Amino acid sequence: MRTWEDYKDHIKATDPEGKKDIEEIESLATIVGTIIEQRNALGMTQRELASMCGIPQSSVARIESFKTTPNLETLLKIMRPLRLRLTVSTFVKQ
């Protein structure tokens, strides 16, 4: 295996539990990455976002650095002032 993508593909193909873990991490990374990008695009600091959400700035920092996983209520509090919407969809099991 030459790249991280090769390794992920190998794990996904050979280890069902590993595949599930990688997909969950990738989903969380997509959500958090979008939050960070939108916050920056709006010129907002973590402190400003936290104040708008009614949560500590340290919570925003821990979420953005992947030190904690937000619960749904916190995630929605963060997404509202960023004008983001969480969409849930079904997927076809492959």
C-alpha positions in Angstrom: 0.0 0.0 0.0 1.4 3.3 -1.1 -1.1 5.9 0.2 -3.5 6.5 3.0 -6.3 6.1 0.5 -4.9 2.7 -0.5 -4.9 1.6 3.1 -8.4 2.8 3.8 -9.6 1.0 0.7 -7.9 -2.2 1.9 -9.4 -2.0 5.3 -12.9 -1.3 3.9 -12.6 -4.3 1.6 -11.2 -6.7 4.2 -12.6 -5.7 7.6 -16.3 -5.0 8.0 -15.8 -3.4 11.4 -12.9 -1.4 10.2 -15.0 -0.2 7.3 -17.7 1.0 9.6 -15.2 2.8 11.8 -13.6 4.6 8.9 -16.9 5.6 7.4 -18.1 7.1 10.7 -14.8 9.0 11.1 -15.1 10.3 7.5 -18.7 11.4 8.1 -17.7 13.3 11.3 -14.7 14.8 9.5 -17.0 16.1 6.7 -19.4 17.7 9.2 -16.7 19.3 11.4 -14.8 20.4 8.3 -17.9 22.1 6.9 -18.4 23.9 10.2 -14.9 25.2 10.3 -15.0 26.3 6.7 -18.3 28.1 7.1 -17.2 29.8 10.4 -14.1 31.0 8.6 -16.1 32.1 5.5 -18.3 34.2 7.8 -15.3 35.7 9.5 -16.3 34.4 12.8 -14.0 33.4 15.7 -14.6 30.3 17.8 -15.4 32.7 20.7 -18.1 34.5 18.7 -19.7 31.3 17.5 -19.7 29.9 21.0 -21.3 33.1 22.3 -24.1 32.9 19.7 -24.7 29.2 20.6 -24.6 29.6 24.3 -21.8 27.1 24.8 -18.2 27.6 26.0 -15.5 28.5 23.4 -13.5 25.5 24.7 -16.4 23.2 23.5 -16.1 24.6 20.0 -12.4 24.2 20.1 -12.6 20.6 21.3 -15.2 19.8 18.5 -13.1 21.5 15.8 -10.0 19.6 16.9 -11.8 16.2 17.1 -11.1 15.9 20.8 -14.8 15.4 21.4 -17.8 14.4 19.4 -20.8 16.7 19.7 -24.2 15.4 20.6 -27.0 16.2 18.2 -28.3 19.2 20.3 -24.9 20.8 20.4 -24.3 20.2 16.7 -27.6 21.9 15.8 -26.8 24.8 18.1 -23.5 25.3 16.3 -25.0 24.9 12.8 -27.8 27.4 13.2 -25.8 30.6 13.4 -23.6 29.3 10.6 -26.6 28.9 8.4 -26.0 25.2 7.9 -28.5 22.5 7.8 -28.1 18.9 8.7 -29.6 16.5 6.2 -30.4 12.9 6.9 -30.7 10.4 4.1 -30.9 6.7 3.6 -28.2 4.8 2.0 -28.2 1.6 0.1 -26.2 -1.2 1.7 -23.5 -2.4 -0.7 
